Amino acid sequence: MTSAENFTVSIFGAALIALGTGQIAQAVLLVESESAVVNPDAKEVLFTINFNKMPDFFTVDKFNRRSNSFQYFIDPNGELPILNASPIYSNFSSIIRGEEIYVAGDVRIRDVFSVGASEPNSGGWGKIRGSVPYSLDGNVLKFSAPLQLIGDSDGVFSYQLLLTEFGAWNGITNENKSIVAAPDLERYVFKATNLGKKDLGVPQLLSKPYITSVPEPNFALGALTVGALSVGLRRKH
């Protein structure tokens, strides 16, 4: 999970939006935390955004611009910074368009470059690769997408998340890398703990690249604490 310290915030940019839309600065939509967690067994990724307030993806202004929207750029190479290629955008495999939620009530995923005439509502980006449903529970937005749909194969990718308000960038840039969940952690730990033989799982876990440490089992209690299961995440560096 990414903390607010990972965001580069432009107070000037936020102020411009406030002036241009007649909103007070405190009303600007911000990302408090976000993540992209990959399930390697299902070959899909869960995107989660925790906003500072409930976003409004449907209100428009007189120019038909959305009140709030978001956009992800996906780099399957997993490199940072994101905008490191020439020509620009050539390292991206797809773009995730929260801007188009109002069209059909789902999140569209597009190719980055268009071929021929632009599609309606595309914003000039490429053809639709597919779309996925989303959920919005208060300030928290979630949606899952197959890795193939975003143009990735191994689950290790980098991305840039941008927010806009009424068509204007809100002054915040977030770049991050996906997190890949370790699929076998719970099964290995359960087996090692319940049989009382550490050589049936825990030492093997310690040798895996996505494990940093595994607490010693408490055989008197017959189970590991919940904290032992919290180490099953890795991030590509």
C-alpha positions in Angstrom: 0.0 0.0 0.0 1.3 3.4 -1.0 1.2 6.2 1.6 0.6 9.9 1.0 4.4 10.3 1.1 4.6 8.7 -2.3 2.6 11.5 -4.0 4.1 14.6 -5.5 1.5 17.3 -4.8 1.3 20.5 -6.6 -0.5 23.0 -4.4 -0.4 25.5 -7.3 -2.1 23.0 -9.6 -4.8 22.3 -7.0 -5.4 26.0 -6.5 -5.8 26.5 -10.3 -8.5 23.9 -10.4 -10.3 25.4 -7.4 -10.3 28.8 -9.2 -11.2 27.5 -12.6 -14.2 25.4 -11.3 -15.4 27.7 -8.6 -14.7 25.0 -6.0 -12.9 25.6 -2.7 -9.5 24.0 -2.5 -10.5 21.5 0.2 -13.0 20.0 -2.3 -10.3 18.9 -4.7 -10.4 15.1 -5.1 -7.2 13.5 -3.8 -5.8 10.0 -3.5 -5.0 9.1 0.1 -3.7 5.6 -0.7 -3.8 3.1 -3.6 -2.6 -0.3 -4.7 -2.5 -2.8 -7.5 -2.4 -6.3 -6.0 -2.0 -9.2 -8.4 -3.4 -12.7 -7.9 -1.0 -14.9 -9.8 -3.3 -17.9 -9.7 -6.2 -16.1 -11.2 -3.9 -14.0 -13.4 -5.8 -10.8 -12.5 -5.1 -7.6 -10.6 -7.2 -5.7 -8.1 -6.9 -2.0 -8.3 -7.9 0.0 -5.1 -8.1 3.7 -4.7 -8.9 5.3 -1.3 -10.0 8.9 -2.0 -10.2 11.8 0.4 -13.9 12.1 -0.4 -16.5 10.2 -2.5 -15.8 10.9 -6.2 -18.4 12.0 -8.6 -18.0 10.4 -12.0 -21.3 11.6 -13.6 -21.7 15.4 -13.0 -20.7 17.5 -16.0 -20.1 21.2 -16.6 -21.3 23.2 -19.5 -18.4 21.9 -21.6 -19.5 18.3 -20.9 -16.4 17.6 -18.8 -16.6 15.1 -15.9 -16.5 16.4 -12.3 -14.0 13.7 -11.3 -12.1 11.1 -13.3 -9.0 9.0 -13.1 -6.6 7.4 -15.6 -3.9 4.6 -15.3 -1.0 4.2 -17.7 0.4 0.6 -17.6 4.0 -0.2 -18.3 4.5 -4.0 -18.4 8.3 -3.6 -18.1 7.8 -2.6 -14.5 10.2 0.4 -14.7 10.1 3.7 -13.0 9.8 6.6 -13.8 6.9 5.8 -16.1 7.6 8.4 -18.7 11.0 7.1 -19.7 10.5 6.1 -23.3 11.0 7.8 -26.6 8.7 8.4 -28.3 6.5 9.3 -25.4 4.0 6.6 -24.3 5.7 3.9 -26.4 6.4 1.8 -23.3 2.8 1.6 -22.3 0.7 -1.4 -23.0 -2.7 0.0 -22.1 -4.6 2.9 -20.5 -7.4 2.5 -17.9 -10.1 5.1 -18.4 -12.1 6.1 -15.4 -13.1 9.1 -17.6 -15.5 6.8 -19.5 -17.4 5.4 -16.5 -20.4 7.6 -17.3 -20.8 5.9 -20.8 -21.8 2.4 -19.7 -21.2 2.3 -15.9 -17.9 0.4 -16.2 -14.2 1.0 -16.5 -12.9 0.8 -20.0 -9.3 -0.3 -20.9 -7.9 0.9 -24.2 -4.8 0.6 -26.3 -2.6 3.7 -26.0 -2.4 4.5 -29.7 -5.3 4.9 -32.0 -5.3 3.4 -35.5 -7.5 5.3 -37.9 -10.3 7.5 -36.7 -10.7 7.9 -33.0 -13.6 6.1 -31.3 -16.3 8.1 -29.5 -15.5 9.0 -25.9 -11.9 7.7 -26.4 -10.3 11.1 -25.7 -8.0 10.3 -28.6 -6.6 7.1 -27.2 -6.7 3.7 -28.9 -9.4 1.1 -29.4 -11.2 -0.6 -26.5 -9.5 -3.8 -25.3 -12.3 -4.5 -22.9 -14.2 -3.2 -19.9 -14.6 -4.3 -16.2 -17.1 -3.5 -13.5 -16.2 -1.4 -10.5 -17.4 -0.9 -7.0 -17.5 2.4 -5.0 -18.0 2.0 -1.3 -17.9 5.5 0.2 -14.5 6.8 -0.7 -13.0 3.5 -1.8 -13.1 2.4 -5.4 -12.1 -1.1 -6.5 -12.0 -3.0 -9.8 -10.3 -6.1 -11.0 -8.9 -6.8 -14.5 -7.3 -9.8 -16.2 -3.6 -9.3 -16.7 -4.0 -10.0 -20.4 -6.5 -7.2 -20.7 -4.1 -4.6 -19.4 -1.3 -6.0 -21.6 0.8 -7.7 -18.9 1.9 -11.3 -18.6 3.8 -11.9 -15.3 1.9 -9.6 -12.9 4.9 -7.3 -12.3 4.3 -4.0 -13.9 4.5 -0.3 -13.1 1.8 2.3 -13.5 1.0 6.0 -13.3 -2.3 7.2 -11.8 -3.6 10.6 -12.6 -6.8 12.4 -11.4 -8.7 15.1 -13.3 -11.5 17.5 -12.3 -13.6 18.9 -15.1 -10.9 17.9 -17.6 -8.0 19.5 -15.7 -5.1 17.6 -14.1 -5.4 18.1 -10.4 -1.7 18.6 -9.8 -1.0 15.2 -8.4 1.2 12.4 -10.0 1.5 8.9 -8.5 3.8 6.3 -9.9 4.0 2.8 -8.4 4.6 -0.9 -9.0 2.2 -3.8 -8.7 2.3 -6.0 -5.7 2.2 -9.8 -6.3 0.5 -11.9 -3.6 2.3 -15.1 -2.7 -0.2 -17.8 -3.6 1.1 -20.6 -1.5 2.0 -18.9 1.8 -1.1 -19.8 3.7 -1.0 -23.4 2.6 2.7 -23.8 3.5 2.4 -22.2 6.9 -0.7 -24.2 7.8 1.0 -27.4 6.9 4.2 -26.7 8.7 2.4 -25.5 11.8 -0.2 -28.2 12.2 2.2 -31.1 11.6 4.8 -29.5 13.9 7.6 -30.0 11.4 9.3 -26.8 10.3 11.0 -28.6 7.4 7.6 -29.0 5.7 7.2 -25.4 4.7 8.7 -22.6 6.7 12.4 -23.0 5.5 11.2 -23.2 1.9 9.3 -20.0 2.4 12.4 -18.2 3.7 14.2 -18.9 0.4 11.4 -17.4 -1.7 12.1 -13.9 -3.1 8.8 -12.5 -1.9 9.3 -13.5 1.7 11.4 -11.4 4.1 10.7 -13.2 7.3 8.3 -15.8 8.8 7.7 -15.7 12.6 8.5 -18.9 14.5 5.3 -21.1 14.9 3.8 -21.2 18.4 3.3 -24.9 18.6 1.9 -24.6 22.1 -1.0 -22.7 20.6 -1.0 -24.9 17.5 -1.2 -22.0 15.1 0.7 -19.1 13.7 -0.6 -15.6 14.5 -2.4 -13.7 11.9 0.7 -11.6 11.4 2.5 -14.5 9.9 0.2 -14.3 6.9 0.9 -10.6 6.3 4.3 -11.2 4.8 3.0 -12.8 1.6 3.4 -9.8 -0.6 6.3 -8.8 -2.7 7.1 -5.8 -4.8 9.5 -5.8 -7.7 12.4 -3.4 -7.2 
